[in-house]
Amino acid sequence: MKKTIIVLLAVLLPSTILSASEKSITPEEIIKMTASVDHKKNESYLVEITGIGKAKLDPSNNFQSKIEDTQDFIYPTKYSVPVVTLNNKNNTNKKWEISPSFPFEFKKGKIGISIELQAKRVGSAILIFGTSSYTSFLKFNHGIGELTLPVLDRDDKRENNPNTTNLASFQTTTTVLYITALPNNVYEIPVYNGKKFVKRSVIVTVQ
């Protein structure tokens, strides 16, 4: 059964909205920040995040870009079934030759952090929208079903071949980002590093 999670945004009193923050903004400051200002027609924005990297957002990429700190992870996605043949050249003792399951198709993924960003100017502020996603490898699971089981010897007393099938398991944690940045000011964002959320400094400069 498909389930849909809906996030409802409630209209709260100003005192409730600001209770979690030590800072506030006045109506006059909002008017000043959002008022039209003169700026270069083809200006671009450089977003730098400490410890991760930087991205340039300009008209050539529709003010969208990505910061990545990842590594390739190659993992198998398909396995053959085990094959058993009888080796009886001397017509004496029967001996099984076992070819276990083996991977024949692979996929390349990325583990680490990937931050997708989009910029839009509103008055003197640069609005930064995006997501920060961290993908980590969790573990290998074993295949399901009879033909993925360990192979026993003829008298069923011990394993002759483990018949290993490694199926990768990943986890991605995504954080939505929204920054109303004034150029050259420093802001902090929560970034997941695979173990916990840490604060990273962000600065936006106009070029």
C-alpha positions in Angstrom: 0.0 0.0 0.0 1.4 3.4 -1.0 1.6 6.0 1.7 2.0 9.7 1.2 3.5 11.9 3.9 2.1 15.5 3.7 3.9 18.3 5.6 1.5 21.0 6.6 2.8 24.6 7.2 0.8 26.2 10.0 0.5 30.0 10.4 2.0 30.8 13.8 2.2 33.9 15.9 5.4 35.9 15.4 6.4 35.3 19.0 6.2 31.5 18.3 8.2 31.7 15.1 11.1 33.6 16.7 11.2 31.7 20.0 13.9 29.3 18.7 16.2 32.0 17.5 18.2 34.7 19.3 17.9 37.0 16.3 15.1 38.9 14.7 14.5 41.2 11.8 12.5 44.4 11.7 9.9 45.3 9.0 12.2 48.2 7.9 15.1 45.8 7.4 12.9 43.5 5.3 11.9 46.4 3.1 15.5 47.5 2.7 16.7 44.0 1.8 14.0 43.2 -0.7 13.9 46.6 -2.4 15.2 46.6 -6.0 18.9 47.4 -6.4 21.2 48.0 -9.3 23.3 45.0 -10.2 25.2 43.5 -13.2 22.9 41.9 -15.8 25.0 38.8 -16.1 26.3 38.5 -12.5 27.2 35.2 -11.1 27.3 33.9 -7.5 30.0 31.8 -5.9 28.9 29.7 -3.0 31.6 28.3 -0.7 30.9 25.7 2.0 33.8 25.1 4.4 35.2 21.6 4.3 33.2 20.6 1.3 33.8 22.8 -1.7 32.5 25.6 -3.9 30.1 26.1 -6.8 29.6 28.9 -9.3 26.0 29.7 -10.2 25.6 31.8 -13.3 23.3 32.3 -16.4 25.2 29.6 -18.3 23.9 26.9 -15.9 20.6 28.6 -15.1 22.0 29.5 -11.7 22.1 25.9 -10.7 25.1 23.9 -9.7 26.4 21.1 -7.5 29.1 20.6 -4.8 30.3 17.0 -4.4 32.7 15.2 -2.1 32.1 11.6 -3.2 33.9 8.4 -4.3 32.8 5.7 -6.7 31.4 2.5 -5.3 31.1 -0.4 -7.7 28.8 -3.3 -6.5 27.2 -6.4 -8.1 23.5 -6.4 -9.0 23.1 -9.8 -10.7 24.4 -13.3 -10.0 24.4 -16.6 -11.8 23.0 -19.7 -10.1 25.5 -22.3 -8.9 26.4 -25.1 -11.2 27.3 -28.7 -10.2 29.1 -31.2 -12.4 30.3 -34.8 -11.7 34.0 -35.5 -12.0 34.3 -39.3 -12.3 37.3 -39.8 -14.6 38.6 -42.9 -12.9 35.2 -44.5 -12.4 36.0 -44.8 -8.7 35.0 -42.1 -6.1 32.4 -39.7 -7.3 33.5 -36.1 -6.8 31.3 -33.0 -7.3 32.7 -29.9 -8.9 30.9 -26.9 -7.8 30.8 -23.5 -9.5 29.2 -21.1 -7.0 27.1 -18.1 -7.8 29.2 -15.3 -9.3 28.4 -11.7 -10.2 28.0 -10.9 -13.9 26.5 -7.4 -13.8 27.6 -4.4 -11.8 26.6 -0.9 -11.1 28.6 2.2 -10.2 27.2 4.5 -7.5 28.6 7.3 -5.4 28.9 7.5 -1.6 29.6 10.7 0.2 28.0 14.1 0.1 26.2 15.9 -2.8 24.8 19.4 -2.4 22.5 20.7 -5.2 22.1 24.5 -5.2 20.0 27.1 -7.1 20.3 30.9 -6.7 17.9 33.8 -7.2 18.4 37.4 -6.4 15.8 39.3 -4.5 16.8 42.9 -3.8 20.2 42.9 -2.1 19.8 39.3 -0.9 20.8 36.1 -2.8 18.3 33.3 -2.2 20.0 29.9 -2.1 17.7 26.9 -2.5 18.8 23.3 -2.5 19.4 20.0 -0.8 22.3 18.3 0.9 22.3 14.5 0.5 24.7 12.1 2.1 24.8 8.5 0.9 26.6 5.9 2.9 27.2 2.2 2.5 25.6 0.2 5.3 26.4 -3.4 4.7 26.2 -6.4 2.3 23.1 -8.6 2.6 22.9 -12.2 1.3 20.6 -13.3 -1.5 17.2 -14.9 -0.8 16.1 -18.3 -2.0 17.2 -21.9 -2.1 19.9 -21.4 -4.8 21.6 -18.8 -2.7 22.2 -21.1 0.2 25.6 -22.5 1.1 26.4 -25.8 -0.8 26.9 -28.9 1.4 29.1 -31.9 0.6 27.6 -35.2 -0.4 26.8 -36.5 3.1 25.3 -33.1 4.1 27.6 -32.8 7.1 29.6 -29.7 6.2 29.6 -26.7 3.8 31.5 -27.3 0.7 31.1 -23.8 -0.7 29.6 -20.7 0.9 28.0 -19.7 -2.4 28.3 -16.0 -1.5 26.0 -13.3 -3.0 26.8 -9.8 -1.7 24.0 -7.4 -2.1 24.9 -3.8 -1.2 22.7 -1.8 1.2 22.9 2.1 1.1 21.3 4.9 3.1 20.8 8.5 2.0 20.0 11.3 4.4 18.7 14.5 2.7 18.5 17.9 4.2 16.6 20.8 2.5 18.5 24.1 2.4 17.2 27.6 2.2 19.5 30.6 2.8 18.6 34.3 2.3 22.2 35.4 2.0 23.7 38.9 1.9 26.9 38.9 -0.2 30.1 38.2 1.9 28.2 37.4 5.1 28.9 34.1 6.8 26.1 31.7 7.6 25.9 28.2 9.1 24.0 25.3 7.8 23.5 21.8 9.2 25.3 19.1 7.1 25.1 15.4 7.7 28.5 13.7 7.5 27.4 10.0 7.7 27.4 9.9 11.4 25.8 13.1 12.7 24.8 16.6 11.7 27.6 19.2 11.9 27.6 22.9 11.2 29.4 24.2 8.1 30.0 27.9 7.2 28.6 29.2 4.0 29.5 32.4 2.2 28.0 33.8 -1.0 30.0 36.3 -3.1 28.8 38.2 -6.2 31.1 38.0 -9.3 
